[in-house]
Amino acid sequence: IAGITQAPTSQILAAGRRMTLRCTQDMRHNAMYWYRQDLGLGLRLIHYSNTAGTTGKGEVPDGYSVSRANTDDFPLTLASAVPSQTSVYFCASRRRGGTGELFFGEGSRLTVL
Amino acid sequence: AQSVTQPDIHITVSEGASLELRCNYSYGATPYLFWYVQSPGQGLQLLLKYFSGDTLVQGIKGFEAEFKRSQSSFNLRKPSVHWSDAAEYFCAVGRFADGNEKLTFGTGTRLTIIP
């Protein structure tokens, strides 16, 4: 089934550790996004990529980095996790030139202790 | 700057009753508007979207929404809710053009259905 796969589904992490959340899509969408979802704050954009080889900052990029080596993969890295990064992270993709619909993965729940 | 307000954090309705979820937006041009639904432990699924044309748009699962430019609103409606409609609903505004790559989401409305 075509779609977005995120891994891990859930992770508990000690503060200061490095963590990479993986995101893979098989829809050949050009654009990909990382959002974090926090209670009462909705979804906030962390980083995005319009196409392979390019990335951009969203509204809450500090403490996160991304790379886009190819069309399918868009990993999100926390270089040194802090408790405020405890959240549910969603990867999404969009076909550029389309109607703007975002397709979402099922999320990665991250707890930083 | 674009923004979305969903004034109702939590709404409870009886099964079979009608539903309206409110959404107000701020956007400097003609907006693209979306409603997404999130079931517990799941990602977000698109219910419906408005780009232009008819201001009343139909979506999946029997939902509809009406774009009212004069009120900057895009309220979601359903004439008769089902227990399976219990979920979190997010309104979003954005336009992927002119260098804008941001879809702004509201804070969500949690819908509870009672028998």
Interface residues (C-beta under 8 A of the other chain):
Chain A: I4 A31 Y33 Y35 G40 L41 G42 L43 R44 L45 Y48 N50 G56 G58 E59 F90 A92 R94 R96 T99 G100 E101 L102 F104 G105 E106 G107
Chain B: V4 I9 Y32 F34 G41 Q42 G43 L44 Q45 L46 K49 F51 F90 G94 R95 F96 E101 K102 L103 F105 G106 T107 G108
